[in-house]
């Protein structure tokens, strides 16, 4: 998938587009980057649904190519490096969402499949 990042785009639309491609994964944005294999602080989660340029001073349109064989940590590092936005991928587990911090080396496909299995939605 190609995820378009432009200054006027709201966080919710980016999250929805990511979730449409990976229905058992969720992308969250934070004010601070978490350490490798560490949990993000809930108090740092960006809950305001604002355009990106209000949160980080993004001035130009960008596109991110996201593939199912991309490891979670690569996606998170890409957002940090390209836009200065800390992100964390969460995986569905039943009715809950768990941070993937311990399994950041797994691919998005593997995370999504694990979420499907943990949610009782076996194919």
N, C-alpha and C positions, 0 to 999 in steps of 0.2 A: 504494500500500500504506500501511497505517497501522501504524506500529511503536510498540508499547506499551513505555514505559520506566517501570519501577517499581523501587523500592529493592532488592527481593529478587531481581530478575532477574539471572541470570548473563550475563557478557559473551558466552560461547559461544552462548547462545540468541539473542542479538541478532544476532550475526554469521551464524548459520545462517539466520535468518529473512531477513536482507538478501540472502544468497547464494541463497536459494531464489527470490527475486524477480528477481535479477540473477546468473544462474549463472556468468558470466564476470568477475564483480567480487567483491572481498573487502573487507570493512571491518575495519580494525585500529584499536586504541586505544593512545594514547601518554600518557606523563606530561607531555609538553610539546607545545605547538602548534608546527607547522612554519611557516616564513615562506612567503608566496605564491610559488609556482613553485619551492620548495625541497624537498629530500628530508628526510624525518624520520629522526632518528637511531635506528638499530636498538636501541641501548642504552636508549632511552626507551620502547620498545614494552612494553605491559602484557601479560605472558604468563600471569600468574596468572588462572585462571578463577574469579573471585570474584563475589559479588553486587555490583551497582553501588554500594550504600551502603558497602561496604568500601573502594572505590577513590575515590569522590567522595561526599561526604555528601549524597546525594540523599534527600530525605525524603518526596516526594509522587509520585504517579503522574502520568505525562505521556504524551501521544501525539504522534508526529511523523508528519506526512503527507509521504510520499516519492513523487514522481511520476517517471516516466521522462524527462520533459522538464526536470527539475531539474539545473542544472549541479553538477558535483562540488563546486566551491568553496562553493556555497550550502549543500549538505548538511553539509560539514565545518564551516562557520561556524555552522550551526544547532546542532550538537552542542556546540560550544564556548560559544556564547552562552547556550543554554538550560540546559546541565548542567555546563559547565566541563570537558568531556571533549574532549581533542584526538583527532581521528580522521584517518585517511588512507584513501582508496580505492585499492585495487590492482586492476590489470587482468591477466587471464590472457594469457600470450603463450607458446604451446606448452606446455612443462612448467613454466614459470617464472611468477612473479607480479611485475609491475612497478608501482612507484608511478606514479600518474597526475599527479604534480606539475606537469609541463610542460603537460599538457592539462586542467588543473583547470577550464577554461572550457567544456569539452565537457559535454554532457548525459549522464546515466547511461545513457540508451538508446544514444547514440553510442559511449560507452565499452564497453558490453556487446557491441554489434555488432562493434566492433573486436577485442575479446577473442575472440569467436567466430571471426572471420576468421583472426586470428593463431594460433589453436589448431587450424586446419584443420577447423572444424566448420561450413562454409558450408551455409546452408539450401538 
